[in-house]
Amino acid sequence: MIGDVVGDPGLEVLENRLPHLKNEFSADFITVNGENAAGGFGLTEALLQRIFSAGADVVTSGNHIWEKREFWPVLDSEKRVLRPMNFPAETPGRGWVIIEKPSPLGPISWLTVNLQGREFMNPIDCPFKSFDHLEMNIQDSAKDKTPIGKSVILVDFHAESTKEKEALAYYLDGRVCVIAGTHSHVQTADERILPKGSAYISDLGMTGVMDGIIGMDRKICMDRARNQVLYRMEIAAPESNGKIAINGILVEIDVDNRKALSIKRFSA
């Protein structure tokens, strides 16, 4: 699972390095958060295809997915790009998807779920109850032995509050394989396997210029904070802001028991 792709530098490093990482890690399934790919705010269809071409199986998002109105129809037409599930049902797109892929162990059904937090963010539907509702549908489907009931479940929780992220993680522990936080763009060092077998990290980090401020231009960010004026944010220029990297996690999963065996964060 890979953290928020920020602007052109993030897209370029993703395209250059993700294919190698996929081979190096023998990755069976890859999620990428793409909500900041279009100049830091939103996503376009052309940029989405670049992320898929780099190796993503599913592209998740968050609150910035609504920035490009022309992208909204793509949320309806392309099932592999998600918006947070706990937005009202009337909004474009979907918040979860099942993709079946071959593997040396046979076909594996992957269920990716996108949720958004509410603390310090817009008050939308409850992420806890939204997942409960989805799980009830999963259980109903499992009675018929459909793939949704046997899926490896991955959750991208796009949230501001670490407390809310940890609360959801323990709430879902043992019910999903991975809960990974996104949104802060700063990779946390708290990756672990929870008591009931779910892998967790508070934030995957970001994919882009690491020596900017959350991938954005340092001076503009400092001026905004110092002067309390909302100057227009711009992507950090790699030549003046240093290292560019992909941040994310590699999780080893027992697909038969749907438990995480290990979790390792990386910055490449």
PyRosetta script that sets phi, psi and omega in degrees:
from pyrosetta import init, pose_from_sequence

init()
pose = pose_from_sequence("MIGDVVGDPGLEVLENRLPHLKNEFSADFITVNGENAAGGFGLTEALLQRIFSAGADVVTSGNHIWEKREFWPVLDSEKRVLRPMNFPAETPGRGWVIIEKPSPLGPISWLTVNLQGREFMNPIDCPFKSFDHLEMNIQDSAKDKTPIGKSVILVDFHAESTKEKEALAYYLDGRVCVIAGTHSHVQTADERILPKGSAYISDLGMTGVMDGIIGMDRKICMDRARNQVLYRMEIAAPESNGKIAINGILVEIDVDNRKALSIKRFSA")
pose.set_psi(1, 133.8)
pose.set_omega(1, -170.9)
pose.set_phi(2, -120.6)
pose.set_psi(2, 137.6)
pose.set_omega(2, -176.2)
pose.set_phi(3, -75.2)
pose.set_psi(3, 168.7)
pose.set_omega(3, -171.7)
pose.set_phi(4, -43.4)
pose.set_psi(4, 122.2)
pose.set_omega(4, 176.1)
pose.set_phi(5, -80.9)
pose.set_psi(5, 121.9)
pose.set_omega(5, -173.6)
pose.set_phi(6, -111.6)
pose.set_psi(6, 104.1)
pose.set_omega(6, 172.2)
pose.set_phi(7, 65.3)
pose.set_psi(7, -169.6)
pose.set_omega(7, -178.1)
pose.set_phi(8, -59.4)
pose.set_psi(8, -41.3)
pose.set_omega(8, 178.0)
pose.set_phi(9, -59.8)
pose.set_psi(9, -38.6)
pose.set_omega(9, 178.1)
pose.set_phi(10, -66.4)
pose.set_psi(10, -42.3)
pose.set_omega(10, 178.3)
pose.set_phi(11, -62.5)
pose.set_psi(11, -43.0)
pose.set_omega(11, -177.0)
pose.set_phi(12, -66.4)
pose.set_psi(12, -42.0)
pose.set_omega(12, 179.5)
pose.set_phi(13, -70.2)
pose.set_psi(13, -32.7)
pose.set_omega(13, 176.0)
pose.set_phi(14, -62.7)
pose.set_psi(14, -46.1)
pose.set_omega(14, -179.3)
pose.set_phi(15, -65.9)
pose.set_psi(15, -35.5)
pose.set_omega(15, -177.1)
pose.set_phi(16, -77.4)
pose.set_psi(16, -35.7)
pose.set_omega(16, -168.7)
pose.set_phi(17, -111.1)
pose.set_psi(17, -26.5)
pose.set_omega(17, -176.0)
pose.set_phi(18, -61.7)
pose.set_psi(18, -42.1)
pose.set_omega(18, 178.1)
pose.set_phi(19, -57.5)
pose.set_psi(19, -37.7)
pose.set_omega(19, 179.0)
pose.set_phi(20, -70.2)
pose.set_psi(20, -41.7)
pose.set_omega(20, 178.7)
pose.set_phi(21, -63.3)
pose.set_psi(21, -38.8)
pose.set_omega(21, 178.8)
pose.set_phi(22, -59.2)
pose.set_psi(22, -43.0)
pose.set_omega(22, 178.5)
pose.set_phi(23, -70.7)
pose.set_psi(23, -43.5)
pose.set_omega(23, -177.6)
pose.set_phi(24, -61.4)
pose.set_psi(24, -42.2)
pose.set_omega(24, -177.1)
pose.set_phi(25, -90.0)
pose.set_psi(25, -5.4)
pose.set_omega(25, -173.7)
pose.set_phi(26, 51.7)
pose.set_psi(26, 47.4)
pose.set_omega(26, -174.2)
pose.set_phi(27, -71.9)
pose.set_psi(27, 130.0)
pose.set_omega(27, 179.0)
pose.set_phi(28, -87.5)
pose.set_psi(28, -27.9)
pose.set_omega(28, -175.0)
pose.set_phi(29, -152.0)
pose.set_psi(29, 135.6)
pose.set_omega(29, -174.2)
pose.set_phi(30, -131.0)
pose.set_psi(30, 127.4)
pose.set_omega(30, 170.1)
pose.set_phi(31, -110.5)
pose.set_psi(31, 144.9)
pose.set_omega(31, 178.6)
pose.set_phi(32, -133.7)
pose.set_psi(32, 129.7)
pose.set_omega(32, 174.1)
pose.set_phi(33, -84.2)
pose.set_psi(33, 120.3)
pose.set_omega(33, -172.0)
pose.set_phi(34, -114.0)
pose.set_psi(34, 14.0)
pose.set_omega(34, -170.1)
pose.set_phi(35, -69.3)
pose.set_psi(35, -13.7)
pose.set_omega(35, -179.3)
pose.set_phi(36, -111.9)
pose.set_psi(36, 16.6)
pose.set_omega(36, -173.0)
pose.set_phi(37, -70.4)
pose.set_psi(37, -31.7)
pose.set_omega(37, -175.8)
pose.set_phi(38, -90.1)
pose.set_psi(38, 83.6)
pose.set_omega(38, 178.4)
pose.set_phi(39, 63.1)
pose.set_psi(39, 22.2)
pose.set_omega(39, 179.0)
pose.set_phi(40, 98.0)
pose.set_psi(40, -13.8)
pose.set_omega(40, -174.7)
pose.set_phi(41, -140.9)
pose.set_psi(41, 102.8)
pose.set_omega(41, 175.6)
pose.set_phi(42, 95.0)
pose.set_psi(42, -169.0)
pose.set_omega(42, -173.7)
pose.set_phi(43, -148.0)
pose.set_psi(43, 149.9)
pose.set_omega(43, 174.3)
pose.set_phi(44, -120.5)
pose.set_psi(44, 164.9)
pose.set_omega(44, -179.1)
pose.set_phi(45, -63.9)
pose.set_psi(45, -40.4)
pose.set_omega(45, -179.9)
pose.set_phi(46, -63.6)
pose.set_psi(46, -41.6)
pose.set_omega(46, 179.9)
pose.set_phi(47, -70.5)
pose.set_psi(47, -35.2)
pose.set_omega(47, 175.7)
pose.set_phi(48, -59.1)
pose.set_psi(48, -44.0)
pose.set_omega(48, -179.7)
pose.set_phi(49, -65.5)
pose.set_psi(49, -32.9)
pose.set_omega(49, 175.9)
pose.set_phi(50, -64.6)
pose.set_psi(50, -38.9)
pose.set_omega(50, 179.0)
pose.set_phi(51, -66.7)
pose.set_psi(51, -42.9)
pose.set_omega(51, 176.2)
pose.set_phi(52, -62.6)
pose.set_psi(52, -42.8)
pose.set_omega(52, -179.0)
pose.set_phi(53, -64.2)
pose.set_psi(53, -29.0)
pose.set_omega(53, 178.5)
pose.set_phi(54, -71.8)
pose.set_psi(54, -21.5)
pose.set_omega(54, 176.9)
pose.set_phi(55, 135.5)
pose.set_psi(55, -0.2)
pose.set_omega(55, -179.7)
pose.set_phi(56, -70.4)
pose.set_psi(56, 139.0)
pose.set_omega(56, 172.4)
pose.set_phi(57, -89.7)
pose.set_psi(57, -36.8)
pose.set_omega(57, 178.2)
pose.set_phi(58, -139.1)
pose.set_psi(58, 142.0)
pose.set_omega(58, 175.8)
pose.set_phi(59, -112.3)
pose.set_psi(59, 120.1)
pose.set_omega(59, 177.7)
pose.set_phi(60, -97.7)
pose.set_psi(60, 177.0)
pose.set_omega(60, -175.7)
pose.set_phi(61, -155.4)
pose.set_psi(61, -155.2)
pose.set_omega(61, -178.9)
pose.set_phi(62, -170.3)
pose.set_psi(62, -146.3)
pose.set_omega(62, -172.7)
pose.set_phi(63, -65.2)
pose.set_psi(63, -25.0)
pose.set_omega(63, -178.2)
pose.set_phi(64, -84.5)
pose.set_psi(64, -0.8)
pose.set_omega(64, -177.8)
pose.set_phi(65, -64.9)
pose.set_psi(65, -18.8)
pose.set_omega(65, -177.3)
pose.set_phi(66, -87.9)
pose.set_psi(66, -0.9)
pose.set_omega(66, -172.6)
pose.set_phi(67, -64.9)
pose.set_psi(67, -34.8)
pose.set_omega(67, -178.3)
pose.set_phi(68, -105.8)
pose.set_psi(68, 98.9)
pose.set_omega(68, -175.3)
pose.set_phi(69, -59.7)
pose.set_psi(69, -31.6)
pose.set_omega(69, -179.8)
pose.set_phi(70, -66.9)
pose.set_psi(70, -14.1)
pose.set_omega(70, 178.9)
pose.set_phi(71, -85.6)
pose.set_psi(71, -15.7)
pose.set_omega(71, -174.7)
pose.set_phi(72, -55.7)
pose.set_psi(72, -42.6)
pose.set_omega(72, 178.6)
pose.set_phi(73, -60.4)
pose.set_psi(73, -28.9)
pose.set_omega(73, 178.9)
pose.set_phi(74, -66.6)
pose.set_psi(74, -32.8)
pose.set_omega(74, 177.1)
pose.set_phi(75, -60.6)
pose.set_psi(75, -29.4)
pose.set_omega(75, 177.5)
pose.set_phi(76, -83.7)
pose.set_psi(76, -35.4)
pose.set_omega(76, -171.7)
pose.set_phi(77, -89.9)
pose.set_psi(77, -24.6)
pose.set_omega(77, -176.2)
pose.set_phi(78, -112.7)
pose.set_psi(78, 106.5)
pose.set_omega(78, -173.8)
pose.set_phi(79, -70.4)
pose.set_psi(79, -17.6)
pose.set_omega(79, -175.9)
pose.set_phi(80, -84.2)
pose.set_psi(80, -2.0)
pose.set_omega(80, 173.2)
pose.set_phi(81, -110.9)
pose.set_psi(81, 131.5)
pose.set_omega(81, -173.1)
pose.set_phi(82, -115.3)
pose.set_psi(82, 149.2)
pose.set_omega(82, 163.5)
pose.set_phi(83, -113.3)
pose.set_psi(83, 162.0)
pose.set_omega(83, -177.6)
pose.set_phi(84, -54.7)
pose.set_psi(84, 134.0)
pose.set_omega(84, -173.7)
pose.set_phi(85, -65.7)
pose.set_psi(85, -27.5)
pose.set_omega(85, -174.2)
pose.set_phi(86, -89.6)
pose.set_psi(86, 12.6)
pose.set_omega(86, 162.0)
pose.set_phi(87, -71.3)
pose.set_psi(87, 155.0)
pose.set_omega(87, 179.7)
pose.set_phi(88, -54.4)
pose.set_psi(88, 148.7)
pose.set_omega(88, -175.9)
pose.set_phi(89, -59.8)
pose.set_psi(89, -24.7)
pose.set_omega(89, -177.0)
pose.set_phi(90, -74.2)
pose.set_psi(90, -15.6)
pose.set_omega(90, -179.1)
pose.set_phi(91, -72.7)
pose.set_psi(91, 153.0)
pose.set_omega(91, -179.5)
pose.set_phi(92, -60.2)
pose.set_psi(92, 152.0)
pose.set_omega(92, 171.4)
pose.set_phi(93, 88.6)
pose.set_psi(93, -168.3)
pose.set_omega(93, -176.4)
pose.set_phi(94, -141.5)
pose.set_psi(94, 160.5)
pose.set_omega(94, -176.3)
pose.set_phi(95, -109.7)
pose.set_psi(95, 3.5)
pose.set_omega(95, 177.5)
pose.set_phi(96, -155.7)
pose.set_psi(96, 156.4)
pose.set_omega(96, 179.6)
pose.set_phi(97, -153.1)
pose.set_psi(97, 146.5)
pose.set_omega(97, 174.0)
pose.set_phi(98, -110.0)
pose.set_psi(98, 128.8)
pose.set_omega(98, 176.0)
pose.set_phi(99, -129.0)
pose.set_psi(99, 127.5)
pose.set_omega(99, 177.1)
pose.set_phi(100, -99.4)
pose.set_psi(100, 129.6)
pose.set_omega(100, -179.4)
pose.set_phi(101, -130.0)
pose.set_psi(101, 146.9)
pose.set_omega(101, 175.0)
pose.set_phi(102, -70.7)
pose.set_psi(102, 156.6)
pose.set_omega(102, 175.8)
pose.set_phi(103, -154.9)
pose.set_psi(103, 167.4)
pose.set_omega(103, 176.1)
pose.set_phi(104, -57.8)
pose.set_psi(104, -21.5)
pose.set_omega(104, 179.5)
pose.set_phi(105, -91.8)
pose.set_psi(105, 0.0)
pose.set_omega(105, -174.7)
pose.set_phi(106, 107.7)
pose.set_psi(106, 178.3)
pose.set_omega(106, -178.8)
pose.set_phi(107, -61.4)
pose.set_psi(107, 136.6)
pose.set_omega(107, 176.7)
pose.set_phi(108, -119.8)
pose.set_psi(108, 132.7)
pose.set_omega(108, 177.0)
pose.set_phi(109, -94.8)
pose.set_psi(109, 120.3)
pose.set_omega(109, -177.7)
pose.set_phi(110, -109.0)
pose.set_psi(110, 122.6)
pose.set_omega(110, 176.3)
pose.set_phi(111, -108.9)
pose.set_psi(111, 113.2)
pose.set_omega(111, 177.6)
pose.set_phi(112, -102.5)
pose.set_psi(112, 129.5)
pose.set_omega(112, -178.8)
pose.set_phi(113, -119.8)
pose.set_psi(113, 133.7)
pose.set_omega(113, 178.2)
pose.set_phi(114, -113.4)
pose.set_psi(114, 121.9)
pose.set_omega(114, 178.0)
pose.set_phi(115, -127.1)
pose.set_psi(115, 159.1)
pose.set_omega(115, 177.9)
pose.set_phi(116, -127.7)
pose.set_psi(116, 142.1)
pose.set_omega(116, 178.7)
pose.set_phi(117, -77.6)
pose.set_psi(117, 170.7)
pose.set_omega(117, -178.7)
pose.set_phi(118, -121.1)
pose.set_psi(118, -18.1)
pose.set_omega(118, 179.3)
pose.set_phi(119, -74.3)
pose.set_psi(119, 124.3)
pose.set_omega(119, -178.3)
pose.set_phi(120, 65.0)
pose.set_psi(120, 18.6)
pose.set_omega(120, 178.3)
pose.set_phi(121, -134.8)
pose.set_psi(121, 177.2)
pose.set_omega(121, 179.9)
pose.set_phi(122, -61.1)
pose.set_psi(122, 138.2)
pose.set_omega(122, -178.8)
pose.set_phi(123, -77.1)
pose.set_psi(123, 97.9)
pose.set_omega(123, 177.7)
pose.set_phi(124, -109.2)
pose.set_psi(124, -168.3)
pose.set_omega(124, -177.5)
pose.set_phi(125, -62.7)
pose.set_psi(125, 158.2)
pose.set_omega(125, -175.8)
pose.set_phi(126, -69.0)
pose.set_psi(126, 124.3)
pose.set_omega(126, 179.3)
pose.set_phi(127, -66.9)
pose.set_psi(127, -31.6)
pose.set_omega(127, 179.2)
pose.set_phi(128, -65.3)
pose.set_psi(128, -50.5)
pose.set_omega(128, -178.7)
pose.set_phi(129, -69.4)
pose.set_psi(129, -32.8)
pose.set_omega(129, 177.8)
pose.set_phi(130, -62.0)
pose.set_psi(130, -42.6)
pose.set_omega(130, 178.0)
pose.set_phi(131, -67.7)
pose.set_psi(131, -39.7)
pose.set_omega(131, 178.1)
pose.set_phi(132, -57.2)
pose.set_psi(132, -41.8)
pose.set_omega(132, 179.9)
pose.set_phi(133, -63.8)
pose.set_psi(133, -42.9)
pose.set_omega(133, 177.4)
pose.set_phi(134, -62.9)
pose.set_psi(134, -42.6)
pose.set_omega(134, -178.4)
pose.set_phi(135, -62.6)
pose.set_psi(135, -36.7)
pose.set_omega(135, 176.9)
pose.set_phi(136, -61.6)
pose.set_psi(136, -39.4)
pose.set_omega(136, 176.1)
pose.set_phi(137, -65.9)
pose.set_psi(137, -37.9)
pose.set_omega(137, 177.3)
pose.set_phi(138, -61.1)
pose.set_psi(138, -45.5)
pose.set_omega(138, -178.9)
pose.set_phi(139, -63.4)
pose.set_psi(139, -39.9)
pose.set_omega(139, 177.6)
pose.set_phi(140, -63.4)
pose.set_psi(140, -41.0)
pose.set_omega(140, 179.9)
pose.set_phi(141, -68.5)
pose.set_psi(141, -34.4)
pose.set_omega(141, -177.3)
pose.set_phi(142, -63.1)
pose.set_psi(142, -28.6)
pose.set_omega(142, 177.9)
pose.set_phi(143, -61.1)
pose.set_psi(143, -27.5)
pose.set_omega(143, 178.9)
pose.set_phi(144, -97.0)
pose.set_psi(144, 8.1)
pose.set_omega(144, 178.3)
pose.set_phi(145, 61.0)
pose.set_psi(145, 30.8)
pose.set_omega(145, 177.0)
pose.set_phi(146, -79.1)
pose.set_psi(146, 159.5)
pose.set_omega(146, -173.6)
pose.set_phi(147, -57.2)
pose.set_psi(147, -30.0)
pose.set_omega(147, -176.4)
pose.set_phi(148, -60.5)
pose.set_psi(148, -31.9)
pose.set_omega(148, -179.1)
pose.set_phi(149, -76.4)
pose.set_psi(149, -11.8)
pose.set_omega(149, -178.0)
pose.set_phi(150, -117.9)
pose.set_psi(150, 16.6)
pose.set_omega(150, -171.8)
pose.set_phi(151, -80.1)
pose.set_psi(151, 151.4)
pose.set_omega(151, 164.8)
pose.set_phi(152, -80.2)
pose.set_psi(152, 120.7)
pose.set_omega(152, -171.4)
pose.set_phi(153, -105.2)
pose.set_psi(153, 125.5)
pose.set_omega(153, 177.9)
pose.set_phi(154, -117.8)
pose.set_psi(154, 135.8)
pose.set_omega(154, -178.7)
pose.set_phi(155, -121.9)
pose.set_psi(155, 124.0)
pose.set_omega(155, 168.4)
pose.set_phi(156, -98.7)
pose.set_psi(156, 111.9)
pose.set_omega(156, -179.9)
pose.set_phi(157, -105.2)
pose.set_psi(157, 104.3)
pose.set_omega(157, -175.0)
pose.set_phi(158, -88.8)
pose.set_psi(158, 99.3)
pose.set_omega(158, -170.4)
pose.set_phi(159, -147.9)
pose.set_psi(159, 155.8)
pose.set_omega(159, -179.3)
pose.set_phi(160, -86.5)
pose.set_psi(160, -41.1)
pose.set_omega(160, -171.0)
pose.set_phi(161, -88.8)
pose.set_psi(161, 122.6)
pose.set_omega(161, 175.2)
pose.set_phi(162, -63.2)
pose.set_psi(162, -36.1)
pose.set_omega(162, 178.4)
pose.set_phi(163, -60.9)
pose.set_psi(163, -43.5)
pose.set_omega(163, 179.1)
pose.set_phi(164, -67.0)
pose.set_psi(164, -37.4)
pose.set_omega(164, 178.3)
pose.set_phi(165, -63.6)
pose.set_psi(165, -46.4)
pose.set_omega(165, 179.8)
pose.set_phi(166, -66.5)
pose.set_psi(166, -36.6)
pose.set_omega(166, 179.0)
pose.set_phi(167, -62.3)
pose.set_psi(167, -45.6)
pose.set_omega(167, 178.5)
pose.set_phi(168, -65.0)
pose.set_psi(168, -37.9)
pose.set_omega(168, -178.7)
pose.set_phi(169, -60.0)
pose.set_psi(169, -47.7)
pose.set_omega(169, 179.7)
pose.set_phi(170, -70.0)
pose.set_psi(170, -30.5)
pose.set_omega(170, 177.2)
pose.set_phi(171, -65.4)
pose.set_psi(171, -35.4)
pose.set_omega(171, -178.3)
pose.set_phi(172, -96.3)
pose.set_psi(172, -3.1)
pose.set_omega(172, -177.5)
pose.set_phi(173, -55.7)
pose.set_psi(173, 127.8)
pose.set_omega(173, -178.9)
pose.set_phi(174, 86.2)
pose.set_psi(174, -12.9)
pose.set_omega(174, 179.3)
pose.set_phi(175, -99.6)
pose.set_psi(175, -20.5)
pose.set_omega(175, 177.6)
pose.set_phi(176, -134.1)
pose.set_psi(176, 167.9)
pose.set_omega(176, -179.8)
pose.set_phi(177, -88.1)
pose.set_psi(177, -38.1)
pose.set_omega(177, -175.9)
pose.set_phi(178, -141.2)
pose.set_psi(178, 135.6)
pose.set_omega(178, 167.6)
pose.set_phi(179, -122.6)
pose.set_psi(179, 114.9)
pose.set_omega(179, -178.2)
pose.set_phi(180, -122.2)
pose.set_psi(180, 127.0)
pose.set_omega(180, 177.0)
pose.set_phi(181, -81.0)
pose.set_psi(181, 147.4)
pose.set_omega(181, 171.3)
pose.set_phi(182, -135.1)
pose.set_psi(182, 176.2)
pose.set_omega(182, 173.3)
pose.set_phi(183, 112.2)
pose.set_psi(183, -40.3)
pose.set_omega(183, -174.0)
pose.set_phi(184, -78.1)
pose.set_psi(184, -20.6)
pose.set_omega(184, -178.3)
pose.set_phi(185, 68.9)
pose.set_psi(185, 7.0)
pose.set_omega(185, 179.1)
pose.set_phi(186, -118.5)
pose.set_psi(186, 115.9)
pose.set_omega(186, -177.2)
pose.set_phi(187, -68.5)
pose.set_psi(187, 131.6)
pose.set_omega(187, -179.7)
pose.set_phi(188, -95.2)
pose.set_psi(188, 160.6)
pose.set_omega(188, -176.3)
pose.set_phi(189, -108.2)
pose.set_psi(189, 33.2)
pose.set_omega(189, -175.9)
pose.set_phi(190, -113.7)
pose.set_psi(190, 25.7)
pose.set_omega(190, -179.9)
pose.set_phi(191, -63.3)
pose.set_psi(191, 138.6)
pose.set_omega(191, -177.4)
pose.set_phi(192, -166.9)
pose.set_psi(192, 164.8)
pose.set_omega(192, 170.8)
pose.set_phi(193, -96.9)
pose.set_psi(193, 123.3)
pose.set_omega(193, -178.9)
pose.set_phi(194, -75.5)
pose.set_psi(194, 165.1)
pose.set_omega(194, -171.3)
pose.set_phi(195, -54.9)
pose.set_psi(195, -31.8)
pose.set_omega(195, -176.5)
pose.set_phi(196, -99.6)
pose.set_psi(196, 8.6)
pose.set_omega(196, 169.6)
pose.set_phi(197, 105.4)
pose.set_psi(197, 9.0)
pose.set_omega(197, 176.3)
pose.set_phi(198, -94.2)
pose.set_psi(198, 141.7)
pose.set_omega(198, 174.7)
pose.set_phi(199, -85.2)
pose.set_psi(199, 143.8)
pose.set_omega(199, -176.7)
pose.set_phi(200, -143.8)
pose.set_psi(200, 144.1)
pose.set_omega(200, 165.9)
pose.set_phi(201, -147.0)
pose.set_psi(201, 141.9)
pose.set_omega(201, -177.0)
pose.set_phi(202, -69.7)
pose.set_psi(202, -34.6)
pose.set_omega(202, 175.2)
pose.set_phi(203, -154.8)
pose.set_psi(203, 133.1)
pose.set_omega(203, 179.4)
pose.set_phi(204, -68.4)
pose.set_psi(204, -22.5)
pose.set_omega(204, -171.3)
pose.set_phi(205, 93.9)
pose.set_psi(205, -154.8)
pose.set_omega(205, -176.0)
pose.set_phi(206, -137.4)
pose.set_psi(206, 168.4)
pose.set_omega(206, 176.2)
pose.set_phi(207, -120.5)
pose.set_psi(207, 108.7)
pose.set_omega(207, -175.7)
pose.set_phi(208, 163.6)
pose.set_psi(208, -151.4)
pose.set_omega(208, -177.3)
pose.set_phi(209, -78.8)
pose.set_psi(209, 112.9)
pose.set_omega(209, -173.9)
pose.set_phi(210, -77.0)
pose.set_psi(210, -23.0)
pose.set_omega(210, -176.7)
pose.set_phi(211, -98.0)
pose.set_psi(211, 9.4)
pose.set_omega(211, 167.0)
pose.set_phi(212, -83.6)
pose.set_psi(212, -156.4)
pose.set_omega(212, 173.1)
pose.set_phi(213, -116.7)
pose.set_psi(213, 110.7)
pose.set_omega(213, -170.4)
pose.set_phi(214, 45.7)
pose.set_psi(214, 37.6)
pose.set_omega(214, 177.7)
pose.set_phi(215, 86.5)
pose.set_psi(215, -2.4)
pose.set_omega(215, -177.5)
pose.set_phi(216, -105.4)
pose.set_psi(216, 167.4)
pose.set_omega(216, -177.9)
pose.set_phi(217, -59.5)
pose.set_psi(217, 128.9)
pose.set_omega(217, -175.0)
pose.set_phi(218, -62.4)
pose.set_psi(218, -47.8)
pose.set_omega(218, -175.7)
pose.set_phi(219, -61.4)
pose.set_psi(219, -43.5)
pose.set_omega(219, -179.5)
pose.set_phi(220, -63.4)
pose.set_psi(220, -42.8)
pose.set_omega(220, 179.5)
pose.set_phi(221, -63.5)
pose.set_psi(221, -42.5)
pose.set_omega(221, 178.8)
pose.set_phi(222, -65.3)
pose.set_psi(222, -41.1)
pose.set_omega(222, 179.1)
pose.set_phi(223, -64.2)
pose.set_psi(223, -39.6)
pose.set_omega(223, 177.7)
pose.set_phi(224, -61.5)
pose.set_psi(224, -43.9)
pose.set_omega(224, -178.2)
pose.set_phi(225, -71.1)
pose.set_psi(225, -38.6)
pose.set_omega(225, -175.9)
pose.set_phi(226, -75.7)
pose.set_psi(226, -41.3)
pose.set_omega(226, -174.3)
pose.set_phi(227, -99.0)
pose.set_psi(227, -10.9)
pose.set_omega(227, -176.2)
pose.set_phi(228, 56.5)
pose.set_psi(228, 35.1)
pose.set_omega(228, 174.3)
pose.set_phi(229, -111.9)
pose.set_psi(229, 132.7)
pose.set_omega(229, -175.5)
pose.set_phi(230, -84.7)
pose.set_psi(230, 67.6)
pose.set_omega(230, 174.3)
pose.set_phi(231, -58.7)
pose.set_psi(231, 150.1)
pose.set_omega(231, -179.2)
pose.set_phi(232, -65.1)
pose.set_psi(232, 124.7)
pose.set_omega(232, -179.7)
pose.set_phi(233, -72.4)
pose.set_psi(233, 146.0)
pose.set_omega(233, 177.2)
pose.set_phi(234, -135.9)
pose.set_psi(234, 150.2)
pose.set_omega(234, 178.6)
pose.set_phi(235, -64.2)
pose.set_psi(235, 139.9)
pose.set_omega(235, 176.2)
pose.set_phi(236, -63.5)
pose.set_psi(236, 136.5)
pose.set_omega(236, 177.6)
pose.set_phi(237, -80.8)
pose.set_psi(237, 123.7)
pose.set_omega(237, -175.8)
pose.set_phi(238, -56.9)
pose.set_psi(238, -38.5)
pose.set_omega(238, -175.0)
pose.set_phi(239, -67.1)
pose.set_psi(239, -24.0)
pose.set_omega(239, -179.2)
pose.set_phi(240, -107.1)
pose.set_psi(240, -9.5)
pose.set_omega(240, -174.8)
pose.set_phi(241, -121.2)
pose.set_psi(241, 7.6)
pose.set_omega(241, 167.0)
pose.set_phi(242, 83.9)
pose.set_psi(242, -141.3)
pose.set_omega(242, -167.3)
pose.set_phi(243, -56.8)
pose.set_psi(243, 139.4)
pose.set_omega(243, 172.2)
pose.set_phi(244, -118.3)
pose.set_psi(244, 136.2)
pose.set_omega(244, -175.2)
pose.set_phi(245, -152.7)
pose.set_psi(245, 162.6)
pose.set_omega(245, 168.8)
pose.set_phi(246, -101.4)
pose.set_psi(246, 128.3)
pose.set_omega(246, 173.7)
pose.set_phi(247, -112.3)
pose.set_psi(247, 141.0)
pose.set_omega(247, 178.5)
pose.set_phi(248, -179.0)
pose.set_psi(248, -163.6)
pose.set_omega(248, 179.6)
pose.set_phi(249, -133.2)
pose.set_psi(249, 151.1)
pose.set_omega(249, 170.9)
pose.set_phi(250, -114.0)
pose.set_psi(250, 122.8)
pose.set_omega(250, -178.6)
pose.set_phi(251, -120.4)
pose.set_psi(251, 129.4)
pose.set_omega(251, 173.2)
pose.set_phi(252, -94.3)
pose.set_psi(252, 128.7)
pose.set_omega(252, -172.7)
pose.set_phi(253, -124.9)
pose.set_psi(253, 135.4)
pose.set_omega(253, 168.8)
pose.set_phi(254, -81.4)
pose.set_psi(254, 100.8)
pose.set_omega(254, -172.3)
pose.set_phi(255, -71.9)
pose.set_psi(255, -22.5)
pose.set_omega(255, 178.2)
pose.set_phi(256, -70.2)
pose.set_psi(256, -43.2)
pose.set_omega(256, -178.0)
pose.set_phi(257, -98.3)
pose.set_psi(257, -6.5)
pose.set_omega(257, -179.2)
pose.set_phi(258, 54.6)
pose.set_psi(258, 51.0)
pose.set_omega(258, 176.2)
pose.set_phi(259, -126.2)
pose.set_psi(259, 146.3)
pose.set_omega(259, 175.9)
pose.set_phi(260, -80.6)
pose.set_psi(260, 134.8)
pose.set_omega(260, 178.9)
pose.set_phi(261, -97.1)
pose.set_psi(261, -33.4)
pose.set_omega(261, 179.3)
pose.set_phi(262, -158.1)
pose.set_psi(262, 159.0)
pose.set_omega(262, 174.9)
pose.set_phi(263, -140.6)
pose.set_psi(263, 134.0)
pose.set_omega(263, -179.9)
pose.set_phi(264, -137.7)
pose.set_psi(264, 128.7)
pose.set_omega(264, 175.9)
pose.set_phi(265, -87.5)
pose.set_psi(265, 154.7)
pose.set_omega(265, 179.0)
pose.set_phi(266, -143.6)
pose.set_psi(266, 156.9)
pose.set_omega(266, 171.8)
pose.set_phi(267, -137.6)
pose.set_psi(267, 111.7)
pose.set_omega(267, -170.8)
pose.set_phi(268, -125.8)
pose.dump_pdb("model.pdb")
